[in-house]
Amino acid sequence: MLRSLYSGVSGMRTNQTKMDTIGNNIANVGTTAFKSERVRFQDMLSQTVANAQSPTEDSLGGVNPQQVGLGVKIGSIDTIMTEGSMQTTNRDLDFAVEGAGFFVVSQDKAGDIKFYTRDGAFYRDYEGNLVNAGGYRVLGYVPEGQCTSPEDANLDYGTLAPVSIPNTITVTDASGAAQDLSLEGYSIDGSGRIIGVFSDGNPYLLGQLAVSKFNNAEGLEKAGNNNYTASNNSGAPEYGAATSPGFGTIRQGVLEMSNVDLATEFTEMIITSRSYQANSKTITTSDEMLQELMNLKR
């Protein structure tokens, strides 16, 4: 059989995978903090028809090898981790990480099952827990003991815990009496510190959002719902606070947009479509050649 038949099949198969990736990129052009993907091709093994020969001392010069390629394969599917544009929403619980870094969310209250995301559209449930659209709890650092003023608070930076903006807190006044205070407002600064103002008119530090980073962020695995999980090639996560070296800055009232470039995707779509068509022509032309061979015996 002709090698070109199988080369054409491999070309159609790889271009179909590339078209699937392009379609997914275009479908997610409006997805918050989506990171586009690209497909790279590599040639497959080549069949050596004749080996290379070195020059002889007194007569012939060197001869190059003769090889016939056997098709194409997927070399890699890369996640492009470039930062998307920032879109202003003016919503108090919309956040974006400017620079490197990911928010940390968890499926369980203990924070053992961790996911990483650039999607900072968060919500408060009726208990005041800070969650994302899927109900995953947002992790961060919470004060040791009762809430105190931002200047006096001591955050536990050694442990990640679910962050909340409670509707009420209990504090002890100077006389030692417990006092229940109700929430009147809150704000979050560039380092992710959550400061609540309660019914006594004083600010209290409720916690600080955690930010994670990886040595190889492109090695993260997409887990759906705008979440990522660590992989064997992403490196172990490093946790810290925003504005610390390498952890970026948190912006309130904005969301990161998808980094999909539609002009690039449509151009790649045209190239992929034509490449798929050309590979199909390779198969039909090879079939015609085989038909001519069959017609030698009438």
C-alpha positions, 0 to 999 in steps of 0.5 A: 500500500502507498505510504501517502494513504497513512500520511494523509490519514494522520494529517486529517486526524491531527488537524481534526484535533487542532480544529477541536481546540480552536472551536473550544477557544472560540466557544470560551471567548467570553469565559472569565479568565479563560486561557486559550490553547494551541496545538503543535505538530511534529513529524513521525518516524521516517523510513530510511531507504538508504543510509548516509555515507561518508566521503572516501579518501581517494574517490567519492564524496559523502552521500546524504541519507534517503528517508521517507516520512510516515506522517504527522502527530500531535507534538503538544497542546499548550495552555497559553497563560498570558494575562487577559484584559481587565473588565470593570464591574464595580461589584464588591466581590469581583476580583482579579489577580494582576500578575502571576498568581491564582486564587485558592478554593476548596470543595470541603470545609477543611480546605483539603481538596484544593483547586486554583483559579483566576476567576475571582467572581465570588459570592457570600452565602447566607452564613457569610462564607465567601464562595465561587459560583460552584459553591467552592469555599475561598481559602485564605488566612484568618485571624487568631482569636477574635477579630480585632482592628487591622493594626492589632490583628494577628493573621495565621499565615501558616494555615489556609482556612475558608474565609468568611464575611460574617453577618455578626461577630462577638468582641470583648470590650475593655471591661471584659464584657462580650458584645455582639456586632452586626455587619454594616459594610466591608472592603478588600484592599490590593493585598486581599485583606478583608476589613469589615465595619460593624455596628460599633463603627470600628473596622475589624480585620476578617481575613486575607485572601490567599494567592498561590503560584507555581514554577510552571503554571502551564503545567496545571491541569484544567479541571472544569468550572474555571479551576485548575489542579496541580500536576506532576509538571506544574511544581508544588504550589506556593502560598502567600499574600498578594503584593508579596514578591511574585504573587501579583496584586488583587484588584477589586471590582474587576474581572479578568477576561479571556485571553482568546484572540479571535483574529488569530483563531479565525486565521488558524481555522482557515489554515486548519481547514485547508490543511485538512482538505489537502490531506484528504486530497492526498488520500483520494489521489493515492486511491486513484494511483492504486486504481491505475495499478489495479487496471494493469490486470484486465 
